[in-house]
Amino acid sequence: MRKAGDVILSGLLACFVGTAYFLCEVAYKTIRGHPEGISWTMLVLALLLGIIMERMGAELPWRCPIWAQSILCGFAITAAEFAAGCIVNLWLGWGVWDYSHLTGNVLGQACPQFAALWCAASGPVIVGLDWMRYAVRGGERPRYCWKWRTADVH
């Protein structure tokens, strides 16, 4: 039963993060006067990104520095964004986003600026998810380090 509860909790946390991100995207595009740029595909991608962030925080060991977790998560998110962009923008031609005007972009679907933003945002989100998981499930209290450790030190 504990395993099913863990899966449900992971799903809820991932949905929370994905939905929060999507709502930020909706607010940003609406405020900027481009609500037509909002697409349901962004919600699907946001939910996938929520799963990536939730799993990264749950699966990486405490001895992995939080900055490394943030970079790994940011790169995984960038890879997912690139793959989704290749499908919805390049293959299907829906034009949901286009980063071709940004320096260093890859096929207009990913760019170093947003990769850096994902890396920076991932750390606080991973920490928040860890603490929410701990508040609901209990278990080992979250702890973070800045240097690589070969073994967990209590």
KAZI-V933813 format. One record per residue. SS is DSSP state (H for helix, E for strand, - for the rest). PSI is psi in whole degrees, -180 to 180 (999 if undefined). BURIAL is I if it has 16 or more other C-alpha atoms within 10 Angstrom, else O. Layout:
BEGIN
ss: (SS	SS)
psi: (PSI	PSI)
burial: (BURIAL	BURIAL)
END
This chain:
BEGIN
ss: (-	H	H	H	H	H	H	H	H	H	H	H	H	H	H	H	H	H	H	H	H	H	H	H	H	H	H	H	H	H	H	-	-	-	H	H	H	-	-	H	H	H	H	H	H	H	H	H	H	H	H	H	H	H	H	H	H	H	H	-	-	-	-	-	-	H	H	H	H	H	H	H	H	H	H	H	H	H	H	H	H	H	H	H	H	H	H	H	H	H	H	-	-	-	-	-	-	-	-	-	-	-	-	-	-	E	-	-	-	E	-	H	H	H	H	H	H	H	H	H	H	H	H	H	H	H	H	H	H	H	H	H	H	H	H	H	H	-	-	-	-	-	-	-	-	-	-	-	-	-	-	-	-	-)
psi: (-35	-38	-45	-40	-38	-41	-43	-45	-45	-43	-43	-43	-42	-42	-38	-50	-46	-44	-41	-44	-46	-42	-36	-42	-43	-47	-45	-49	-34	-45	-38	-3	23	55	-19	-16	0	132	148	-25	-28	-35	-43	-47	-42	-40	-39	-42	-35	-40	-45	-48	-42	-44	-39	-49	-35	-32	-29	139	156	-26	-11	120	146	-33	-36	-40	-42	-43	-45	-46	-44	-41	-38	-41	-43	-41	-42	-41	-41	-47	-45	-41	-40	-36	-59	-31	-48	-47	-51	-18	28	-17	44	-40	160	111	16	-18	-8	141	136	10	156	108	19	7	-20	155	157	-31	-46	-30	-43	-41	-43	-42	-44	-40	-26	-40	-58	-35	-43	-45	-47	-43	-41	-44	-36	-43	-44	-41	-34	-47	-26	-147	-147	130	134	141	148	155	165	-15	154	136	141	-23	154	128	128	999)
burial: (O	O	O	O	O	O	O	O	I	I	I	O	I	I	I	I	I	I	I	I	I	I	O	O	I	I	O	O	O	O	O	O	O	O	O	O	O	I	O	O	O	I	I	O	I	I	I	I	I	I	I	I	I	I	I	I	I	O	O	O	O	I	I	I	I	I	I	I	I	I	I	I	I	I	I	I	I	I	O	I	I	I	O	I	I	I	O	I	I	I	O	O	O	O	O	I	I	O	I	O	O	O	O	O	I	O	O	I	I	I	I	O	O	I	I	I	O	I	I	I	O	I	I	O	I	I	I	I	I	I	I	O	I	O	O	O	O	O	O	O	O	O	O	O	O	O	O	O	O	O	O	O	O	O)
END
